[in-house]
Amino acid sequence: MPVTGAGLIRFFEEETYGIKIKPKYVVLMAVGFITLVMILWARPLLPF
């Protein structure tokens, strides 16, 4: 009995539905959102 793909991950090449965003853009959006929240949180402490 031949062993085919033993221990290998299968990547499907079927078309999937939904929004496709590159991982680096997800990280950038997360960092931007965290920065925005920190700025808004510290706003009462700022002199302007």
Chimera marker file (.cmm) of the C-alpha trace (Angstrom):
<marker_set name="trace">
<marker id="1" x="0.000" y="0.000" z="0.000" r="1" g="1" b="0" radius="0.5"/>
<marker id="2" x="1.717" y="3.269" z="-1.115" r="1" g="1" b="0" radius="0.5"/>
<marker id="3" x="2.010" y="6.179" z="1.264" r="1" g="1" b="0" radius="0.5"/>
<marker id="4" x="0.794" y="9.354" z="-0.418" r="1" g="1" b="0" radius="0.5"/>
<marker id="5" x="1.292" y="12.674" z="1.333" r="1" g="1" b="0" radius="0.5"/>
<marker id="6" x="1.971" y="11.187" z="4.751" r="1" g="1" b="0" radius="0.5"/>
<marker id="7" x="2.347" y="14.003" z="7.245" r="1" g="1" b="0" radius="0.5"/>
<marker id="8" x="2.008" y="16.750" z="4.638" r="1" g="1" b="0" radius="0.5"/>
<marker id="9" x="-0.431" y="19.618" z="4.827" r="1" g="1" b="0" radius="0.5"/>
<marker id="10" x="-2.834" y="19.871" z="1.922" r="1" g="1" b="0" radius="0.5"/>
<marker id="11" x="-3.462" y="23.295" z="0.489" r="1" g="1" b="0" radius="0.5"/>
<marker id="12" x="-6.670" y="23.595" z="-1.451" r="1" g="1" b="0" radius="0.5"/>
<marker id="13" x="-6.571" y="25.696" z="-4.563" r="1" g="1" b="0" radius="0.5"/>
<marker id="14" x="-10.314" y="26.158" z="-4.791" r="1" g="1" b="0" radius="0.5"/>
<marker id="15" x="-11.690" y="29.658" z="-5.045" r="1" g="1" b="0" radius="0.5"/>
<marker id="16" x="-12.933" y="30.850" z="-1.668" r="1" g="1" b="0" radius="0.5"/>
<marker id="17" x="-15.443" y="33.598" z="-1.060" r="1" g="1" b="0" radius="0.5"/>
<marker id="18" x="-14.993" y="36.616" z="1.163" r="1" g="1" b="0" radius="0.5"/>
<marker id="19" x="-12.604" y="39.496" z="1.626" r="1" g="1" b="0" radius="0.5"/>
<marker id="20" x="-8.977" y="38.720" z="0.874" r="1" g="1" b="0" radius="0.5"/>
<marker id="21" x="-6.479" y="40.870" z="2.802" r="1" g="1" b="0" radius="0.5"/>
<marker id="22" x="-2.755" y="40.246" z="3.027" r="1" g="1" b="0" radius="0.5"/>
<marker id="23" x="-1.514" y="39.443" z="6.548" r="1" g="1" b="0" radius="0.5"/>
<marker id="24" x="0.758" y="42.503" z="6.714" r="1" g="1" b="0" radius="0.5"/>
<marker id="25" x="-2.253" y="44.770" z="6.149" r="1" g="1" b="0" radius="0.5"/>
<marker id="26" x="-4.150" y="43.042" z="8.948" r="1" g="1" b="0" radius="0.5"/>
<marker id="27" x="-1.201" y="43.658" z="11.290" r="1" g="1" b="0" radius="0.5"/>
<marker id="28" x="-0.943" y="47.306" z="10.197" r="1" g="1" b="0" radius="0.5"/>
<marker id="29" x="-4.670" y="47.847" z="10.750" r="1" g="1" b="0" radius="0.5"/>
<marker id="30" x="-4.446" y="46.248" z="14.204" r="1" g="1" b="0" radius="0.5"/>
<marker id="31" x="-1.471" y="48.430" z="15.188" r="1" g="1" b="0" radius="0.5"/>
<marker id="32" x="-3.263" y="51.516" z="13.867" r="1" g="1" b="0" radius="0.5"/>
<marker id="33" x="-6.426" y="50.656" z="15.789" r="1" g="1" b="0" radius="0.5"/>
<marker id="34" x="-4.478" y="50.083" z="19.010" r="1" g="1" b="0" radius="0.5"/>
<marker id="35" x="-2.658" y="53.406" z="18.519" r="1" g="1" b="0" radius="0.5"/>
<marker id="36" x="-5.964" y="55.214" z="17.932" r="1" g="1" b="0" radius="0.5"/>
<marker id="37" x="-7.468" y="53.717" z="21.082" r="1" g="1" b="0" radius="0.5"/>
<marker id="38" x="-4.410" y="54.711" z="23.125" r="1" g="1" b="0" radius="0.5"/>
<marker id="39" x="-4.555" y="58.288" z="21.798" r="1" g="1" b="0" radius="0.5"/>
<marker id="40" x="-8.264" y="58.576" z="22.555" r="1" g="1" b="0" radius="0.5"/>
<marker id="41" x="-7.754" y="57.040" z="25.999" r="1" g="1" b="0" radius="0.5"/>
<marker id="42" x="-4.991" y="59.555" z="26.854" r="1" g="1" b="0" radius="0.5"/>
<marker id="43" x="-6.898" y="62.524" z="25.401" r="1" g="1" b="0" radius="0.5"/>
<marker id="44" x="-8.078" y="63.930" z="28.788" r="1" g="1" b="0" radius="0.5"/>
<marker id="45" x="-4.436" y="63.990" z="29.914" r="1" g="1" b="0" radius="0.5"/>
<marker id="46" x="-3.281" y="66.063" z="26.934" r="1" g="1" b="0" radius="0.5"/>
<marker id="47" x="-3.285" y="69.879" z="27.167" r="1" g="1" b="0" radius="0.5"/>
<marker id="48" x="-5.212" y="70.436" z="23.900" r="1" g="1" b="0" radius="0.5"/>
<link id1="1" id2="2" r="1" g="1" b="0" radius="0.2"/>
<link id1="2" id2="3" r="1" g="1" b="0" radius="0.2"/>
<link id1="3" id2="4" r="1" g="1" b="0" radius="0.2"/>
<link id1="4" id2="5" r="1" g="1" b="0" radius="0.2"/>
<link id1="5" id2="6" r="1" g="1" b="0" radius="0.2"/>
<link id1="6" id2="7" r="1" g="1" b="0" radius="0.2"/>
<link id1="7" id2="8" r="1" g="1" b="0" radius="0.2"/>
<link id1="8" id2="9" r="1" g="1" b="0" radius="0.2"/>
<link id1="9" id2="10" r="1" g="1" b="0" radius="0.2"/>
<link id1="10" id2="11" r="1" g="1" b="0" radius="0.2"/>
<link id1="11" id2="12" r="1" g="1" b="0" radius="0.2"/>
<link id1="12" id2="13" r="1" g="1" b="0" radius="0.2"/>
<link id1="13" id2="14" r="1" g="1" b="0" radius="0.2"/>
<link id1="14" id2="15" r="1" g="1" b="0" radius="0.2"/>
<link id1="15" id2="16" r="1" g="1" b="0" radius="0.2"/>
<link id1="16" id2="17" r="1" g="1" b="0" radius="0.2"/>
<link id1="17" id2="18" r="1" g="1" b="0" radius="0.2"/>
<link id1="18" id2="19" r="1" g="1" b="0" radius="0.2"/>
<link id1="19" id2="20" r="1" g="1" b="0" radius="0.2"/>
<link id1="20" id2="21" r="1" g="1" b="0" radius="0.2"/>
<link id1="21" id2="22" r="1" g="1" b="0" radius="0.2"/>
<link id1="22" id2="23" r="1" g="1" b="0" radius="0.2"/>
<link id1="23" id2="24" r="1" g="1" b="0" radius="0.2"/>
<link id1="24" id2="25" r="1" g="1" b="0" radius="0.2"/>
<link id1="25" id2="26" r="1" g="1" b="0" radius="0.2"/>
<link id1="26" id2="27" r="1" g="1" b="0" radius="0.2"/>
<link id1="27" id2="28" r="1" g="1" b="0" radius="0.2"/>
<link id1="28" id2="29" r="1" g="1" b="0" radius="0.2"/>
<link id1="29" id2="30" r="1" g="1" b="0" radius="0.2"/>
<link id1="30" id2="31" r="1" g="1" b="0" radius="0.2"/>
<link id1="31" id2="32" r="1" g="1" b="0" radius="0.2"/>
<link id1="32" id2="33" r="1" g="1" b="0" radius="0.2"/>
<link id1="33" id2="34" r="1" g="1" b="0" radius="0.2"/>
<link id1="34" id2="35" r="1" g="1" b="0" radius="0.2"/>
<link id1="35" id2="36" r="1" g="1" b="0" radius="0.2"/>
<link id1="36" id2="37" r="1" g="1" b="0" radius="0.2"/>
<link id1="37" id2="38" r="1" g="1" b="0" radius="0.2"/>
<link id1="38" id2="39" r="1" g="1" b="0" radius="0.2"/>
<link id1="39" id2="40" r="1" g="1" b="0" radius="0.2"/>
<link id1="40" id2="41" r="1" g="1" b="0" radius="0.2"/>
<link id1="41" id2="42" r="1" g="1" b="0" radius="0.2"/>
<link id1="42" id2="43" r="1" g="1" b="0" radius="0.2"/>
<link id1="43" id2="44" r="1" g="1" b="0" radius="0.2"/>
<link id1="44" id2="45" r="1" g="1" b="0" radius="0.2"/>
<link id1="45" id2="46" r="1" g="1" b="0" radius="0.2"/>
<link id1="46" id2="47" r="1" g="1" b="0" radius="0.2"/>
<link id1="47" id2="48" r="1" g="1" b="0" radius="0.2"/>
</marker_set>
